[in-house]
Amino acid sequence: MKRRTFLKNTAASTAFLGIAGTTLSSFTTLTEKKITILHTNDVHSHIDPFPADHPKNPNMGGAARRASVIEQIRKEEKNVLLLDAGDIFQGTPYFNYYGGELEFKIMSMMNYDVATMGNHDFDNGIEGFYAQLPHAKFDFVSANYDFKNTLLDGIVKPFKIINKNGIKVGIFGLGVQLEGLVDKKCYKETIYNNPIEVATSIAQQLKEDEKCDLVICLSHLGFQYKNEPEKPSDTKLAQSTKNIDLIIGGHTHTFLEKPLIYKNLENKDVIVNQVGAYGINLGRIDFYLSDDKKYIGQEKNITLY
């Protein structure tokens, strides 16, 4: 969707999807709060747009275009969160030369709020990731990586709670199994814990103890593995847990044209979204909240031309 068309449609959008099973007419009589979630995943150090002669993604993406769209949305919306689901590093000479400094500086300029770690964020080792953290003016979360015997102990926390004008949002991260995917010398003593079990506990804590209005998981597990149905994935996470409202995915470079909805263990809706890779797309989900009711605005994800 071209940016101009997207912004026009967003301003005029009246199509909503009821998460809690009530009608729009009953919802509009209540005081509502709105929060806009913007997100990326698997940008892989793509700072520049693809060249005009690229066979698959001609003249698409680029950090400057993403920043422009984000700035415009922030002008239009009061409450905006900007999140990333991992694999910020690795993929262009920018990472090879600067080691992640440029990526973190650009994300900080865009005012990202929270990110999680993907497997490629370990490519320069834990020491390399740690060395670039002074350039990141946003927080990293990961609930199922235990960093207690590493440099990241106490720095990458399980979750973060953000309050946006009375909307309390709990955000936690989940990472993929590193063994067999990342060299041991890069992740060192990092311990991988079962993401479904960890998510069950963390989501309950955020929803019931912390009383979060929204619980968001930044997942670098992968969208779905049809040939390995028992492997942890976003779809399996959605269907095997409770208390999660939104799963923002990464790792499998899956481009969803719009968010998908799955039923959790309590037969409640969980939104799952992932926007491909390389900074070509920007995800957007508008949540409308009133008491225990939640709705999302049905917009397609944004392609950056």
LOTORDO-436075 format. One record per residue: x negated, y negated, z of N, C-alpha, C in turn; chain; residue number from 0. Coordinates in nm, 3 decimals. Each point is the difference from the previous one (the first is absolute). Layout:
// residues N
npx npy npz capx capy capz cpx cpy cpz unit pos
X Y Z X Y Z X Y Z A NUM
...
//
This chain:
// residues 305
npx npy npz capx capy capz cpx cpy cpz unit pos
-0.086 0.119 0.000 0.086 -0.119 0.000 -0.089 -0.123 0.000 A 0
0.022 -0.092 -0.095 -0.081 -0.119 -0.004 0.028 -0.087 0.122 A 1
-0.101 -0.076 0.041 0.011 -0.074 0.124 0.117 -0.097 -0.003 A 2
0.018 -0.072 -0.113 0.108 -0.098 -0.007 0.135 0.067 0.018 A 3
0.017 0.113 -0.070 0.126 0.074 0.010 0.021 0.051 0.142 A 4
-0.109 0.049 0.061 0.011 0.053 0.135 0.045 -0.106 0.099 A 5
-0.064 -0.117 -0.008 0.033 -0.106 0.095 0.143 -0.048 -0.019 A 6
0.044 -0.006 -0.125 0.138 -0.041 -0.028 0.097 0.102 0.057 A 7
-0.028 0.127 -0.026 0.090 0.105 0.046 0.002 0.010 0.152 A 8
-0.117 -0.021 0.061 -0.007 0.008 0.146 0.086 -0.108 0.064 A 9
-0.007 -0.119 -0.055 0.077 -0.110 0.057 0.149 0.023 -0.012 A 10
0.040 0.071 -0.108 0.144 0.019 -0.024 0.050 0.136 0.044 A 11
-0.091 0.083 0.056 0.037 0.139 0.026 0.112 0.013 0.102 A 12
0.100 0.080 -0.034 0.108 0.030 0.095 0.022 0.149 0.013 A 13
-0.095 0.078 -0.054 0.015 0.145 0.006 -0.074 0.052 0.122 A 14
0.073 0.061 0.090 -0.061 0.051 0.123 0.029 0.148 0.015 A 15
-0.088 0.064 0.075 0.021 0.141 0.030 0.014 0.014 0.150 A 16
0.110 0.059 0.046 0.025 0.013 0.144 -0.075 0.117 0.058 A 17
-0.088 -0.028 0.095 -0.075 0.106 0.064 0.082 0.065 0.110 A 18
0.078 -0.079 0.069 0.072 0.055 0.116 0.140 0.046 -0.034 A 19
0.039 -0.006 -0.128 0.125 0.059 -0.042 0.120 -0.090 0.012 A 20
-0.019 -0.130 0.026 0.113 -0.091 0.006 0.007 -0.081 -0.128 A 21
0.111 -0.066 -0.021 0.020 -0.072 -0.124 -0.059 -0.139 0.008 A 22
-0.029 -0.057 -0.116 -0.055 -0.134 -0.005 0.097 -0.101 0.056 A 23
0.128 0.019 -0.026 0.100 -0.096 0.047 0.002 -0.010 0.152 A 24
-0.016 0.115 0.067 -0.001 -0.004 0.146 -0.129 -0.059 0.052 A 25
-0.108 0.019 -0.076 -0.130 -0.050 0.042 -0.008 -0.153 -0.005 A 26
0.056 -0.059 -0.104 -0.015 -0.143 -0.022 0.073 -0.084 0.104 A 27
0.085 0.059 0.078 0.070 -0.075 0.105 -0.088 -0.016 0.125 A 28
-0.114 0.068 0.004 -0.088 -0.005 0.115 -0.119 -0.091 -0.028 A 29
-0.067 -0.041 0.107 -0.121 -0.080 -0.017 -0.112 0.091 -0.049 A 30
-0.058 -0.034 -0.113 -0.102 0.086 -0.058 -0.138 -0.065 0.007 A 31
-0.101 0.085 0.004 -0.139 -0.043 -0.009 -0.061 0.067 -0.123 A 32
-0.090 -0.068 -0.064 -0.061 0.053 -0.123 -0.151 -0.002 0.015 A 33
-0.063 0.109 -0.045 -0.146 0.004 -0.005 -0.040 0.065 -0.132 A 34
-0.100 -0.057 -0.064 -0.048 0.049 -0.129 -0.133 0.071 0.020 A 35
-0.006 0.126 -0.043 -0.122 0.079 0.009 -0.064 0.006 -0.138 A 36
-0.121 -0.052 -0.014 -0.079 0.010 -0.122 -0.115 0.097 0.026 A 37
-0.035 0.079 -0.101 -0.104 0.099 0.026 -0.074 0.046 -0.124 A 38
-0.123 0.048 0.024 -0.086 0.056 -0.104 -0.058 0.131 0.051 A 39
-0.059 0.075 -0.091 -0.075 0.121 0.036 -0.099 0.034 -0.110 A 40
-0.109 0.062 0.036 -0.099 0.051 -0.096 -0.044 -0.107 -0.101 A 41
-0.032 -0.118 0.051 -0.046 -0.108 -0.089 -0.139 0.033 -0.056 A 42
-0.081 0.072 0.073 -0.129 0.051 -0.048 -0.089 -0.109 -0.060 A 43
-0.014 -0.109 0.074 -0.097 -0.105 -0.036 0.028 -0.067 -0.134 A 44
0.123 0.009 -0.049 0.034 -0.066 -0.127 0.036 -0.147 0.029 A 45
-0.099 -0.084 -0.011 0.016 -0.143 0.023 0.053 -0.069 -0.125 A 46
-0.055 0.037 -0.114 0.039 -0.060 -0.128 0.116 0.076 -0.063 A 47
0.077 -0.065 -0.088 0.100 0.074 -0.077 -0.069 0.093 -0.100 A 48
0.072 0.100 -0.047 -0.053 0.086 -0.105 -0.018 -0.082 -0.127 A 49
-0.097 0.035 -0.084 -0.020 -0.075 -0.125 0.118 0.013 -0.094 A 50
0.014 -0.094 -0.091 0.113 -0.003 -0.092 0.004 0.120 -0.092 A 51
-0.115 0.063 -0.023 -0.004 0.116 -0.091 0.001 0.133 0.075 A 52
0.031 -0.003 0.128 0.005 0.126 0.076 0.114 0.087 -0.054 A 53
-0.026 0.129 -0.024 0.101 0.084 -0.065 0.124 0.028 0.084 A 54
-0.010 -0.009 0.131 0.113 0.035 0.086 0.059 -0.120 0.075 A 55
-0.089 -0.088 0.049 0.046 -0.112 0.084 -0.049 -0.134 -0.053 A 56
0.028 -0.035 -0.125 -0.057 -0.122 -0.058 0.043 -0.127 0.074 A 57
-0.101 -0.076 0.043 0.021 -0.131 0.061 0.090 0.007 0.124 A 58
-0.003 0.110 0.072 0.086 0.018 0.117 -0.081 -0.009 0.128 A 59
0.068 -0.038 0.108 -0.063 -0.004 0.132 -0.081 -0.126 0.023 A 60
-0.096 0.012 0.091 -0.085 -0.113 0.035 0.042 -0.065 0.130 A 61
-0.100 -0.030 0.085 0.028 -0.056 0.131 0.063 -0.138 -0.009 A 62
-0.039 -0.081 -0.099 0.054 -0.135 -0.012 0.150 0.003 -0.028 A 63
0.045 0.092 -0.086 0.143 0.010 -0.029 0.077 0.047 0.122 A 64
-0.057 0.098 0.069 0.066 0.049 0.121 0.016 -0.114 0.102 A 65
-0.107 -0.076 0.018 0.004 -0.111 0.095 0.106 -0.103 -0.039 A 66
0.014 -0.026 -0.130 0.099 -0.097 -0.048 0.143 0.045 0.030 A 67
0.028 0.129 -0.026 0.133 0.053 0.026 0.030 -0.001 0.149 A 68
-0.097 0.041 0.080 0.018 0.001 0.146 0.027 -0.141 0.052 A 69
-0.075 -0.096 -0.051 0.019 -0.139 0.043 0.141 -0.049 -0.033 A 70
0.048 0.034 -0.119 0.133 -0.043 -0.040 0.107 0.062 0.089 A 71
-0.015 0.130 0.031 0.098 0.067 0.086 -0.001 -0.060 0.139 A 72
-0.117 -0.033 0.051 -0.008 -0.061 0.133 0.068 -0.138 0.004 A 73
-0.001 -0.070 -0.112 0.070 -0.128 -0.006 0.151 0.019 0.007 A 74
0.047 0.114 -0.049 0.144 0.025 -0.008 0.055 0.072 0.122 A 75
-0.085 0.075 0.070 0.045 0.084 0.111 -0.064 -0.044 0.131 A 76
0.078 0.002 0.107 -0.047 -0.045 0.130 -0.090 0.102 0.067 A 77
0.036 0.127 -0.009 -0.072 0.107 0.069 -0.059 0.098 -0.100 A 78
-0.131 0.000 -0.014 -0.068 0.086 -0.097 -0.114 0.074 0.070 A 79
-0.008 0.130 -0.023 -0.115 0.079 0.041 -0.069 0.055 -0.124 A 80
-0.134 -0.001 0.001 -0.080 0.050 -0.112 -0.088 0.113 0.051 A 81
0.019 0.120 -0.056 -0.062 0.122 0.052 -0.072 0.076 -0.110 A 82
-0.097 0.085 0.041 -0.072 0.083 -0.098 -0.016 0.142 0.056 A 83
0.016 0.099 -0.089 -0.001 0.140 0.041 -0.130 0.073 -0.033 A 84
-0.110 -0.073 -0.012 -0.130 0.065 -0.007 -0.061 0.017 -0.137 A 85
-0.128 0.044 0.000 -0.087 0.004 -0.118 -0.015 -0.140 -0.059 A 86
-0.044 -0.089 0.086 -0.035 -0.135 -0.042 -0.131 0.004 -0.078 A 87
-0.090 0.089 0.041 -0.135 0.008 -0.055 -0.009 0.095 -0.121 A 88
-0.112 -0.017 -0.073 -0.048 0.094 -0.102 0.079 -0.004 -0.130 A 89
-0.070 -0.027 -0.109 0.066 0.005 -0.130 -0.054 -0.099 -0.101 A 90
-0.069 -0.105 0.046 -0.060 -0.097 -0.093 -0.138 -0.039 0.054 A 91
-0.081 -0.066 -0.083 -0.133 -0.045 0.047 0.005 -0.098 0.116 A 92
0.115 -0.065 0.022 0.011 -0.090 0.114 -0.029 0.074 0.130 A 93
0.053 0.121 0.012 -0.026 0.078 0.122 -0.145 0.047 0.003 A 94
-0.051 0.044 -0.114 -0.137 0.049 -0.004 -0.099 -0.108 0.042 A 95
0.031 -0.124 -0.037 -0.093 -0.109 0.027 0.022 -0.063 0.137 A 96
0.126 -0.025 0.036 0.030 -0.074 0.123 0.043 0.090 0.117 A 97
0.026 0.127 -0.026 0.029 0.094 0.109 0.132 -0.021 0.072 A 98
0.092 -0.073 -0.063 0.131 -0.023 0.063 0.021 -0.142 0.050 A 99
-0.106 -0.078 0.003 0.012 -0.138 0.050 0.101 -0.080 -0.081 A 100
-0.009 0.008 -0.131 0.088 -0.080 -0.086 0.146 0.043 0.016 A 101
0.023 0.130 0.007 0.137 0.050 0.015 0.064 -0.053 0.128 A 102
-0.073 0.008 0.111 0.053 -0.047 0.128 0.020 -0.152 0.000 A 103
-0.091 -0.072 -0.060 0.014 -0.146 -0.005 0.123 -0.041 -0.080 A 104
0.024 0.066 -0.113 0.114 -0.034 -0.084 0.131 0.037 0.070 A 105
0.004 0.117 0.062 0.120 0.039 0.075 0.026 -0.098 0.115 A 106
-0.106 -0.047 0.065 0.016 -0.096 0.107 0.054 -0.132 -0.052 A 107
-0.044 -0.042 -0.118 0.051 -0.122 -0.061 0.148 0.013 -0.034 A 108
0.044 0.121 -0.033 0.141 0.025 -0.028 0.082 0.017 0.128 A 109
-0.068 0.000 0.114 0.065 0.015 0.131 0.071 0.134 0.016 A 110
-0.070 0.108 -0.034 0.051 0.133 0.035 0.015 0.007 0.151 A 111
0.101 0.075 0.044 0.025 0.015 0.142 -0.062 0.126 0.058 A 112
0.020 0.114 -0.068 -0.047 0.129 0.051 -0.033 0.091 -0.118 A 113
-0.100 0.086 0.018 -0.034 0.102 -0.099 -0.036 0.129 0.072 A 114
0.003 0.110 -0.073 -0.052 0.126 0.053 -0.118 0.042 -0.084 A 115
-0.070 0.105 0.044 -0.120 0.046 -0.069 0.032 0.119 -0.090 A 116
-0.049 -0.007 -0.124 0.005 0.114 -0.090 -0.133 0.071 -0.001 A 117
-0.006 0.114 -0.066 -0.123 0.078 -0.002 -0.117 -0.075 -0.063 A 118
0.027 -0.083 -0.103 -0.110 -0.073 -0.065 -0.051 -0.116 0.083 A 119
0.073 -0.037 0.103 -0.049 -0.104 0.089 -0.113 0.050 0.089 A 120
-0.029 0.130 -0.009 -0.115 0.059 0.070 -0.121 0.016 -0.094 A 121
0.011 -0.046 -0.124 -0.104 0.032 -0.099 -0.137 -0.058 0.033 A 122
-0.006 -0.110 0.072 -0.128 -0.052 0.048 -0.027 0.040 0.144 A 123
0.073 0.102 0.044 -0.014 0.047 0.136 0.074 -0.088 0.099 A 124
0.015 0.050 0.120 0.064 -0.079 0.105 -0.080 -0.127 0.028 A 125
-0.134 0.011 -0.007 -0.084 -0.117 0.022 0.026 -0.108 -0.105 A 126
0.017 0.043 -0.126 0.025 -0.095 -0.108 0.134 -0.069 0.015 A 127
0.101 0.076 0.040 0.132 -0.058 0.024 -0.006 -0.099 0.116 A 128
-0.065 0.043 0.108 -0.012 -0.084 0.119 -0.072 -0.132 -0.032 A 129
-0.102 0.008 -0.084 -0.079 -0.120 -0.032 0.082 -0.105 -0.073 A 130
0.106 0.042 -0.071 0.081 -0.095 -0.076 0.118 -0.055 0.079 A 131
0.028 0.055 0.116 0.118 -0.042 0.077 0.001 -0.149 0.037 A 132
-0.115 -0.066 0.021 0.006 -0.144 0.028 0.065 -0.081 -0.113 A 133
0.005 0.057 -0.120 0.062 -0.070 -0.114 0.150 0.026 -0.009 A 134
0.051 0.091 0.083 0.142 0.035 -0.004 0.075 -0.074 0.110 A 135
0.082 -0.094 -0.038 0.079 -0.077 0.097 0.139 0.063 0.018 A 136
0.002 0.130 -0.004 0.123 0.077 0.020 -0.040 0.128 0.073 A 137
0.099 0.074 0.050 -0.027 0.117 0.083 0.015 0.130 -0.080 A 138
-0.078 0.100 0.042 0.013 0.136 -0.052 0.064 0.089 0.106 A 139
0.089 0.087 -0.046 0.064 0.095 0.090 -0.014 0.142 -0.056 A 140
-0.022 0.094 0.090 -0.001 0.142 -0.037 0.029 0.080 0.125 A 141
0.110 0.074 -0.002 0.044 0.072 0.120 -0.054 0.141 0.008 A 142
-0.026 0.063 -0.115 -0.043 0.140 0.005 -0.150 0.019 -0.020 A 143
-0.076 -0.106 -0.022 -0.145 0.008 0.003 -0.045 -0.041 0.140 A 144
-0.070 0.090 0.066 -0.055 -0.027 0.133 -0.144 -0.047 -0.017 A 145
-0.024 -0.128 0.028 -0.131 -0.062 -0.021 -0.080 -0.012 0.130 A 146
0.037 0.074 0.104 -0.057 -0.025 0.133 -0.152 0.016 0.004 A 147
-0.058 0.081 -0.088 -0.145 0.020 0.001 -0.067 -0.070 -0.118 A 148
0.063 -0.108 -0.047 -0.055 -0.073 -0.115 -0.003 -0.150 0.030 A 149
-0.057 -0.075 -0.095 -0.006 -0.145 0.012 0.138 -0.065 -0.001 A 150
0.099 0.070 -0.052 0.134 -0.058 -0.014 0.087 0.022 0.123 A 151
-0.054 0.061 0.103 0.078 0.023 0.121 0.047 -0.133 0.059 A 152
0.131 -0.011 0.019 0.057 -0.121 0.056 0.018 -0.113 -0.100 A 153
-0.048 0.018 -0.121 0.013 -0.104 -0.104 0.115 0.033 -0.094 A 154
0.000 0.122 -0.053 0.114 0.048 -0.079 0.096 0.067 0.098 A 155
0.112 -0.065 0.026 0.094 0.047 0.100 0.115 0.079 -0.064 A 156
0.073 0.077 0.079 0.108 0.083 -0.057 0.111 -0.082 -0.065 A 157
0.035 -0.113 0.062 0.112 -0.079 -0.053 -0.017 -0.147 0.036 A 158
0.080 -0.082 -0.064 0.004 -0.143 0.031 0.147 -0.044 -0.001 A 159
0.037 -0.085 0.094 0.135 -0.055 0.005 -0.006 -0.148 -0.036 A 160
0.084 -0.039 -0.096 0.008 -0.138 -0.045 0.142 -0.050 0.023 A 161
0.012 -0.118 0.057 0.130 -0.062 0.021 0.015 -0.116 -0.097 A 162
0.096 0.012 -0.091 0.027 -0.104 -0.100 0.134 -0.066 0.030 A 163
-0.005 -0.111 0.073 0.121 -0.075 0.029 0.111 0.088 0.058 A 164
-0.037 0.080 0.099 0.098 0.084 0.067 0.018 0.137 -0.060 A 165
-0.067 0.029 -0.110 0.003 0.134 -0.060 -0.128 0.073 0.043 A 166
0.016 0.103 0.078 -0.115 0.074 0.055 -0.031 0.119 -0.091 A 167
-0.120 0.000 -0.057 -0.040 0.103 -0.097 -0.119 0.077 0.053 A 168
0.014 0.131 0.011 -0.110 0.087 0.039 -0.058 0.067 -0.122 A 169
-0.132 -0.009 -0.017 -0.068 0.052 -0.119 -0.110 0.095 0.044 A 170
0.004 0.124 -0.049 -0.107 0.095 0.031 -0.053 0.061 -0.128 A 171
-0.120 0.058 0.008 -0.064 0.057 -0.118 -0.023 0.149 0.013 A 172
-0.003 0.068 -0.115 -0.033 0.142 -0.009 -0.097 0.023 -0.115 A 173
-0.100 0.084 0.024 -0.101 0.028 -0.102 -0.003 0.146 -0.040 A 174
-0.052 0.023 -0.120 -0.010 0.134 -0.058 -0.113 0.078 0.067 A 175
0.007 0.133 -0.010 -0.108 0.085 0.051 -0.131 -0.036 -0.071 A 176
-0.103 -0.033 0.077 -0.126 -0.045 -0.058 -0.092 0.117 -0.036 A 177
0.007 0.108 0.075 -0.087 0.115 -0.027 0.026 0.055 -0.139 A 178
-0.104 0.015 -0.078 0.012 0.049 -0.136 0.028 -0.109 -0.102 A 179
0.031 -0.119 0.049 0.031 -0.112 -0.088 -0.106 -0.109 0.011 A 180
-0.056 -0.015 0.120 -0.101 -0.102 0.028 -0.121 0.069 0.062 A 181
-0.119 -0.045 -0.038 -0.123 0.056 0.057 0.001 -0.021 0.151 A 182
-0.032 0.105 0.072 -0.001 -0.003 0.146 -0.086 -0.113 0.054 A 183
-0.111 -0.028 -0.067 -0.089 -0.105 0.049 0.063 -0.139 -0.010 A 184
0.107 -0.012 -0.079 0.069 -0.129 -0.013 0.102 -0.023 0.111 A 185
0.072 0.107 0.037 0.101 -0.020 0.106 -0.047 0.048 0.137 A 186
-0.113 0.068 0.004 -0.067 0.040 0.124 0.092 0.072 0.098 A 187
0.019 -0.056 0.119 0.074 0.069 0.105 0.149 -0.034 0.001 A 188
0.049 -0.061 -0.106 0.143 -0.028 -0.010 0.079 0.130 0.004 A 189
0.100 0.008 0.085 0.082 0.119 0.014 0.135 -0.023 -0.067 A 190
0.037 0.093 -0.088 0.129 -0.004 -0.068 0.103 0.077 0.082 A 191
0.110 -0.066 0.035 0.110 0.064 0.071 0.121 0.013 -0.092 A 192
0.084 0.099 0.028 0.117 0.027 -0.084 0.086 -0.124 -0.012 A 193
0.018 -0.053 -0.121 0.071 -0.128 -0.015 0.149 0.007 0.034 A 194
0.064 0.114 -0.024 0.143 0.012 0.032 0.021 -0.005 0.150 A 195
-0.083 0.073 0.074 0.010 0.001 0.146 -0.030 -0.137 0.058 A 196
-0.104 -0.065 -0.051 -0.037 -0.132 0.049 0.110 -0.101 -0.031 A 197
0.054 0.005 -0.121 0.105 -0.094 -0.041 0.125 0.016 0.087 A 198
0.033 0.122 0.034 0.116 0.025 0.085 -0.013 -0.073 0.133 A 199
-0.118 0.008 0.060 -0.024 -0.062 0.129 -0.007 -0.152 -0.011 A 200
-0.076 -0.049 -0.096 -0.020 -0.145 -0.015 0.131 -0.069 -0.036 A 201
0.077 0.057 -0.093 0.126 -0.062 -0.042 0.099 -0.007 0.116 A 202
0.003 0.105 0.082 0.088 -0.002 0.118 -0.043 -0.110 0.097 A 203
-0.129 -0.013 0.019 -0.050 -0.104 0.089 0.038 -0.139 -0.051 A 204
-0.016 -0.023 -0.130 0.029 -0.131 -0.056 0.149 -0.032 0.003 A 205
0.082 0.100 -0.028 0.144 -0.023 -0.008 0.065 -0.005 0.138 A 206
-0.035 0.096 0.086 0.071 0.014 0.128 -0.066 -0.078 0.113 A 207
-0.132 0.005 0.008 -0.069 -0.068 0.110 -0.025 -0.148 -0.032 A 208
-0.048 -0.026 -0.120 -0.032 -0.137 -0.038 0.120 -0.076 -0.058 A 209
0.108 0.074 -0.029 0.125 -0.061 -0.050 -0.021 -0.077 -0.130 A 210
-0.076 0.058 -0.092 -0.023 -0.064 -0.130 0.126 0.006 -0.086 A 211
0.028 -0.109 -0.069 0.113 -0.003 -0.093 -0.030 0.083 -0.126 A 212
-0.125 -0.003 -0.041 -0.044 0.078 -0.115 -0.127 0.076 0.037 A 213
-0.008 0.126 -0.044 -0.122 0.079 0.015 -0.050 0.034 -0.140 A 214
-0.123 -0.043 -0.029 -0.059 0.019 -0.133 -0.124 0.087 0.013 A 215
-0.011 0.099 -0.086 -0.119 0.083 -0.008 -0.078 -0.036 -0.126 A 216
-0.127 -0.036 0.016 -0.091 -0.016 -0.113 -0.070 0.135 -0.018 A 217
0.038 0.070 -0.103 -0.043 0.139 -0.019 -0.098 0.014 -0.116 A 218
-0.112 0.063 0.028 -0.091 0.039 -0.109 -0.004 0.152 -0.013 A 219
0.117 0.060 0.015 0.012 0.146 -0.009 0.025 0.046 -0.143 A 220
0.061 -0.083 -0.082 0.043 0.040 -0.134 0.151 0.015 -0.004 A 221
0.058 -0.031 -0.115 0.145 -0.003 -0.013 0.064 0.138 0.014 A 222
-0.049 0.098 -0.077 0.063 0.133 -0.002 -0.094 0.099 -0.066 A 223
0.003 0.125 0.047 -0.082 0.107 -0.058 0.091 0.118 -0.032 A 224
0.050 0.003 -0.122 0.099 0.103 -0.037 -0.058 0.140 0.005 A 225
-0.129 0.014 -0.029 -0.064 0.132 0.003 -0.051 0.037 0.139 A 226
0.003 -0.097 0.092 -0.041 0.024 0.138 0.104 -0.064 0.092 A 227
0.119 0.057 0.007 0.110 -0.064 0.073 -0.024 -0.018 0.149 A 228
-0.092 0.078 0.058 -0.026 -0.013 0.143 -0.106 -0.105 0.031 A 229
-0.066 -0.050 -0.103 -0.103 -0.102 0.021 0.064 -0.131 0.043 A 230
-0.054 -0.066 0.102 0.059 -0.127 0.045 0.008 -0.102 -0.114 A 231
0.114 -0.062 -0.015 0.023 -0.099 -0.106 0.104 -0.099 0.050 A 232
0.022 -0.104 -0.079 0.100 -0.100 0.040 0.141 0.059 0.005 A 233
0.033 0.081 -0.099 0.135 0.057 -0.002 0.019 0.098 0.115 A 234
-0.102 0.079 0.029 0.008 0.094 0.113 0.008 -0.076 0.131 A 235
-0.078 -0.107 0.011 0.003 -0.083 0.121 0.139 -0.058 0.023 A 236
0.061 -0.051 -0.106 0.133 -0.060 0.012 0.103 0.101 0.050 A 237
-0.009 0.122 -0.051 0.101 0.102 0.030 -0.027 0.075 0.130 A 238
-0.121 -0.013 0.054 -0.040 0.079 0.117 -0.009 -0.079 0.129 A 239
0.039 -0.128 -0.003 -0.016 -0.085 0.117 0.128 -0.079 0.027 A 240
-0.004 -0.082 0.106 0.107 -0.093 0.034 -0.063 -0.137 0.025 A 241
0.082 -0.103 0.000 -0.037 -0.134 0.046 -0.084 -0.082 -0.099 A 242
-0.033 0.055 -0.116 -0.073 -0.077 -0.100 0.100 -0.060 -0.099 A 243
-0.011 -0.130 -0.023 0.089 -0.066 -0.096 -0.059 -0.007 -0.140 A 244
-0.131 -0.018 -0.009 -0.065 -0.022 -0.130 -0.136 0.067 -0.001 A 245
-0.027 0.074 -0.107 -0.133 0.059 -0.024 -0.057 -0.065 -0.125 A 246
-0.110 -0.071 0.017 -0.072 -0.059 -0.112 -0.118 0.091 -0.030 A 247
0.000 0.060 -0.117 -0.094 0.107 -0.030 -0.119 -0.042 -0.084 A 248
-0.094 0.094 -0.008 -0.119 -0.015 -0.082 -0.061 0.137 -0.029 A 249
-0.118 -0.001 -0.058 -0.085 0.117 -0.025 0.029 0.069 -0.133 A 250
0.125 0.027 -0.034 0.030 0.073 -0.123 0.021 -0.092 -0.120 A 251
-0.011 -0.130 0.019 0.015 -0.097 -0.110 0.136 0.015 -0.068 A 252
0.102 0.026 0.078 0.135 0.020 -0.053 0.068 -0.135 -0.019 A 253
0.045 -0.027 -0.121 0.073 -0.125 -0.023 0.150 0.028 0.003 A 254
0.066 -0.053 0.101 0.145 0.007 0.008 0.058 -0.132 -0.049 A 255
0.095 0.008 -0.090 0.060 -0.123 -0.052 0.074 -0.076 0.109 A 256
0.055 0.074 0.094 0.068 -0.061 0.113 -0.008 0.096 0.118 A 257
0.026 -0.048 0.121 -0.007 0.088 0.117 0.097 0.117 -0.010 A 258
-0.042 0.114 0.055 0.085 0.119 0.007 0.046 0.020 0.144 A 259
0.107 0.076 0.016 0.058 0.020 0.132 0.014 0.149 0.030 A 260
-0.047 0.040 0.118 0.008 0.138 0.046 0.069 0.003 0.136 A 261
0.051 0.117 0.036 0.066 0.019 0.129 -0.100 0.055 0.102 A 262
0.001 -0.058 0.121 -0.089 0.051 0.104 0.070 0.110 0.081 A 263
-0.061 0.039 0.111 0.055 0.110 0.080 0.136 -0.031 0.058 A 264
0.034 -0.127 0.013 0.130 -0.041 0.053 0.096 -0.040 -0.112 A 265
-0.035 0.036 -0.122 0.082 -0.033 -0.117 0.011 -0.150 -0.023 A 266
-0.098 -0.074 0.049 -0.007 -0.144 -0.026 -0.096 -0.027 -0.115 A 267
0.020 -0.115 -0.065 -0.078 -0.031 -0.119 -0.139 -0.050 0.034 A 268
-0.098 0.048 -0.076 -0.138 -0.048 0.006 -0.038 -0.047 -0.139 A 269
-0.050 -0.121 -0.011 -0.041 -0.054 -0.129 -0.146 0.036 -0.024 A 270
-0.031 0.047 -0.121 -0.136 0.034 -0.039 -0.035 -0.079 -0.126 A 271
-0.116 -0.064 0.001 -0.042 -0.075 -0.117 -0.151 0.015 -0.020 A 272
-0.041 -0.006 -0.126 -0.142 0.001 -0.036 -0.011 -0.068 -0.137 A 273
-0.104 -0.080 -0.019 -0.005 -0.083 -0.121 -0.124 0.026 -0.085 A 274
-0.031 0.129 -0.021 -0.103 0.035 -0.096 -0.140 -0.023 0.051 A 275
-0.077 -0.084 -0.073 -0.140 -0.021 0.035 -0.055 -0.121 -0.074 A 276
-0.120 -0.042 0.041 -0.083 -0.099 -0.069 0.057 -0.141 0.003 A 277
0.093 -0.027 0.090 0.054 -0.135 0.011 0.088 -0.041 -0.115 A 278
0.050 0.097 -0.075 0.088 -0.031 -0.113 0.138 -0.041 0.048 A 279
0.041 0.056 0.114 0.136 -0.022 0.049 -0.001 -0.050 0.145 A 280
0.107 -0.067 0.035 0.023 -0.046 0.136 0.137 0.050 0.044 A 281
0.004 0.067 0.114 0.128 0.048 0.052 0.072 -0.109 0.077 A 282
0.132 0.001 -0.011 0.081 -0.094 0.078 0.126 0.069 0.049 A 283
0.026 -0.012 0.130 0.123 0.051 0.059 0.054 -0.106 0.095 A 284
0.122 -0.045 -0.021 0.065 -0.096 0.087 0.091 0.076 0.098 A 285
-0.029 -0.013 0.128 0.085 0.059 0.104 0.093 -0.106 0.055 A 286
0.127 0.037 0.015 0.101 -0.084 0.065 0.045 0.076 0.124 A 287
-0.014 -0.064 0.117 0.029 0.067 0.125 0.109 -0.073 0.077 A 288
0.088 0.079 0.061 0.101 -0.055 0.089 0.037 0.108 0.101 A 289
-0.026 -0.027 0.127 0.020 0.100 0.105 -0.074 0.128 -0.038 A 290
0.071 0.113 -0.012 -0.066 0.125 -0.037 0.021 0.032 -0.148 A 291
0.041 -0.098 -0.078 0.022 0.020 -0.143 -0.121 -0.051 -0.078 A 292
-0.036 0.071 -0.106 -0.111 -0.041 -0.085 0.041 0.016 -0.146 A 293
-0.039 -0.097 -0.081 0.023 0.008 -0.144 -0.127 -0.041 -0.070 A 294
-0.016 0.050 -0.121 -0.111 -0.048 -0.082 0.053 -0.058 -0.129 A 295
-0.070 -0.101 -0.051 0.032 -0.054 -0.131 -0.057 0.092 -0.107 A 296
0.080 0.037 -0.098 -0.044 0.092 -0.103 -0.069 -0.076 -0.113 A 297
-0.130 -0.012 0.010 -0.080 -0.063 -0.104 -0.106 0.099 -0.047 A 298
-0.034 -0.009 -0.127 -0.108 0.084 -0.050 -0.133 -0.055 0.049 A 299
-0.101 0.087 0.007 -0.132 -0.046 0.033 -0.052 -0.092 -0.110 A 300
-0.093 -0.088 0.036 -0.045 -0.106 -0.088 -0.125 0.044 -0.076 A 301
0.003 -0.008 -0.130 -0.119 0.023 -0.082 -0.065 -0.134 -0.030 A 302
-0.131 -0.009 0.021 -0.072 -0.126 -0.013 -0.061 -0.011 -0.139 A 303
0.060 -0.088 -0.082 -0.051 -0.024 -0.136 -0.075 -0.132 -0.003 A 304
//
